[in-house]
Amino acid sequence: MNAAKIAGIVLVLSGLAGLFTGGFSFTKDRTAAKLGPLELTVTEKESVNIPQWLSLGAIAIGAIVLVAGFRKS
């Protein structure tokens, strides 16, 4: 399996994952205040939305790369 086929599969799978999940979220710890030996930390939840056009574009480009990889071999 050459690099073009692997890249095509990765693009298609990541596009499908982005299309079905719509994004991802993560938590980030941040120091709010530090007073001597006391330290206050805040846990923030961040979310990143993945646009549908980006997911569809990744699927389309991955399919094109995948087809080109099969035609080349």
C-alpha angles and dihedrals in degrees: 000000000000130000095262093058092047092048091049093051092047092050094049093047094046090048091051091047091051092047095051099039099037092210144328139255135213139180124240126196115217130181107238100181138357117199110175109294092351118091126184116205128190124206111213125191113218125190130198119201119209113213117234093232089059092051092047091047091052090050092049095046091045091052091049092049091046093051091046090051092053094046092050095055 
